[in-house]
Amino acid sequence: MTAMNDTLDVTREPPKPRSHSLPYWEGTREKKLLVQYCRRTGRYQFFPRPTSIYTGRRDLEWREVSGKGKVFTYTVARRARDPLRGHEPFLIAVVTLDDANVNVMANVVHCKLEEMKIGLPMKPYWMPLANGTHLLMFEPDREAGAA
Amino acid sequence: MSLQDAAIVGYAETKIVEKSDRDVWELGAEILETLLDRTGFEKGEIDGLLLSSSMTGASNAFWSQTTADQLGLELDFCQTVDIGGCSPLGALARASAAIDAGLCTTALLLYADTQAVENNFRMRAFHSEWTVPYGLLGAPAAFGLLSKRYEHQFGLDYAALGKLAVTQRQHALLNDNACEKLRKPITIEDYLNSRMIADPIRLLDSVMICDGASGLLVTGRRRAEQKGITKIVVPIGYGERTNFRWDESIVDVTETGHSVAGKRAFAAAGLSPRDICSFHPYDDFIIAIMMQLEMLGFCKHGQGCDFVKENDFAYTGNLPLNTGGGQISAGQAGLAGGGTNLIEGVRQLFREGGARQVKNTKNALVTGIGGIPYARNWATSAVMILTPNA
């Protein structure tokens, strides 16, 4: 089995939120995943934007979702930028969230390369950041059928 | 139609180098001087300036003004086009429109960047919050994600992709302006064995950031005739799409904006893919060439690898591909790199391809790819069809 670096020992600077992404980052303090929801179309969007990508109207609300989902695609990063340079190889996946139908990109932890595949069930893993917020990552959801 | 009233009267290109010992404006000056020498135009006749994006110029919000100042140009129209690798094609379309609208009469299109030695770029987009914390190595990782998805949906024949890499490399061997480091023959085995960067993207899938410049002199067809210039290249069809299917949260990432940009360009030109004599697609990664073949209608969606295996992309083949080596084998001149394949297309139509001259020069198709968005394929797709004096 080919172990991937979980990179959990690598310190990340807490990102500086924008005015329209602040609720997302505040939600992560309690490990809540908040996704923008467009009331007019009944659709979600990610990453957070200042307006609905569907209507151009700003009547968005934040809804908490489970963060469970399935791998849409993935790659093995064998070269990386700071802060992860020197910590390769590690996994990056795009995960389609089950209850929001959006794609979210993040590192995957606790997962061997042989286990990773498109369609693999995932659940959130929250990495603590220095300012009390958390960075969303994913790990295989073995209760949902990940081997 | 405005596009077809424009005439490219000259092209110029510096050698592409790993690290430039000359300033980006000195490269620009070489392009200007070469264009003046080749076309017989005087500097004072140039009243328009369009620049591609430039990593070196990226900290300067007055880039077109200050570049005009450095080059001693007095202008009626100037602008920087900021759609990444589509900027050189976009500049040609915008120059044609500006000339048609009477904003200027003759435009210098300058694509110059020294990203390898002087990168002044600072991104302000989604990255700081949504990809930087995950160590994403920009474009290679994005193309790794894209390739894995393509492979999942259709399968990927890596030997077919290797064939494209080898063909382009052979063309670079015939191109004195290609970066010397890349002018060494490769085999399909070399491609397959090159080290992984972001699975399944290999080293030999990827462009190398270099320094260099290229440019065009564009005027109205009537003005060219008045000057007695008969050797011209005309843009006869253009399509550009930024943010393809952006009002959908999840899309099939194997479909790109080239599908709509291509339809528009072909319709304006009155041509179809089977009419194309040489193909100069934007190549930041090898798989992008194959995906563009599909999206432009050379073959069906998902059948790109079969099409690659069945066709000959050498400059002597039935569909000559990036006959100067493309960016992947000639080097990517930073954000000006989109000019490399455009200039090669124009060179071929001028029948100045030398040792790599293609036989059929009735037209050439050039494309652009610009910007890497979040969890999709690319932001801008551009398609330009060119024809010699017709």
Interface residues (C-beta under 8 A of the other chain):
Chain A: T7 R12 E13 P15 K16 P17 R18 S21 R43 Y44 Q45 F46 F47 I53 Y54 F72 T73 Y74 T75 V76 A77 R78 R79 A80 R81 P83 L84 R85 H87 F90 I92 V94 T96 N101 V102 N103 V104 M105 A106 N107 I118 L135
Chain B: F126 S128 E129 W130 T131 V132 P133 Y134 G135 L136 L137 G138 P140 A141 G144 L145 L146 S147 K148 R149 H152 R195 M196 I197 A198 D199 I201 W246 D247 S249 I250 V253 Y374 A375
